[in-house]
Amino acid sequence: MSAPIDTMCENNETLTGKKRRLESGVPSDTGTDETFSGFSVDKILREDTRHKVITLQGKFEGSEDKAVLLLEKRPFDRDSVNKLLSTVTRTKQTLKNDIYSTFDTVPDPAFAGFKTTMIYPATEKHIMKYSDQEVWVVRETPELYNSVTLPSIEASNFSIQWVYNILEKKTEADRIVFEDSDPENGFLLLPDMKWDRKDLDSLYLVAIANRRRMKSLRDLDESSLPLLRNILKKGKLAIKDKYGIPESKLRIYVHYQPSYYHFHVHFTHVKLDPPGSGVLHAHLLDDIIDNIEHDGQCYKKKTMCFTVRENDDLKKHYAEAGYFK
Ligand code: M7G
């Protein structure tokens, strides 16, 4: 397989089979012809047939470090479906019944590309994050937040270096869609790693707050309102300006619990159904603002439900605290 590597990993490394360290961050679009031919699969971590994603754990030849690869089939490109059909190289009819037929079709390699996301070197935490696991619901009171969740977050060493690289413009600077540099209420808006930046119906951007001391929803209070309103208003405007997508087509939300404890907001196209957009994970930014306007201490007092997975540190901390009986 020969595919350009268009993703970066969290600690400024990209690969050629053997590890190669870059001096000043990884360029966003490397445009290289590097291949994954030295990669051997050790384990299938997860397979999602609905979203057509398979997640693999493996190693590159000559390296002891583990790697995680996410292979994801791309949606069809509306503008080139005619060309796609005219370049089909092989067709096998698999069913014919009256007016109904099905075929196995093999397109020209130019249309057979898929997106690969690589995390290399990957830590055990990454491997866990991308593995299939048993899921549990936690009903977190403010007391449980203080006694179990917060200590667990503080003890976690899951790196958010990629966030600092973005804020310091060491990586992905060329992808920034909007920037408000105010240190308190400003943010950077850019395409999420999950988006291929092609299909507008799958639009996925992330707004990263400049403020560094806000971990999650639990840290929000009346003093956060200017930042939240700013992200909501300017984020929507920037997306309208750049992609022509109106606010009525956007789902704008915050994860609780997030994977990365630096405050950020997800902007996705309403047609997209990304992982983490369900009720046990996503909180609409509009609702968050409204709740804080009614009660500035709302997120300090609220009980909130979320899911944890079997091997999450948070699950272990809750189990140790006797939560799962
Ligand atoms: P989250 O709510 O902390 O957790 O969101 P989740 O990963 O469980 O959704 C973090 C968001 O940042 C996700 O949507 C990721 O896809 C995205 N993301 C993660 N990394 C490591 C990167 C990155 O390096 N660049 C960009 N642009 N997005 C990233």
Boltz pocket constraint, residues with backbone or C-beta under 6 A from the ligand:
constraints:
  - pocket:
      binder: B
      contacts: [[A, 8], [A, 9], [A, 10], [A, 162], [A, 172], [A, 190], [A, 191], [A, 192], [A, 193], [A, 194], [A, 206], [A, 255], [A, 257], [A, 258], [A, 259], [A, 260], [A, 261], [A, 275], [A, 276]]
      max_distance: 6.0
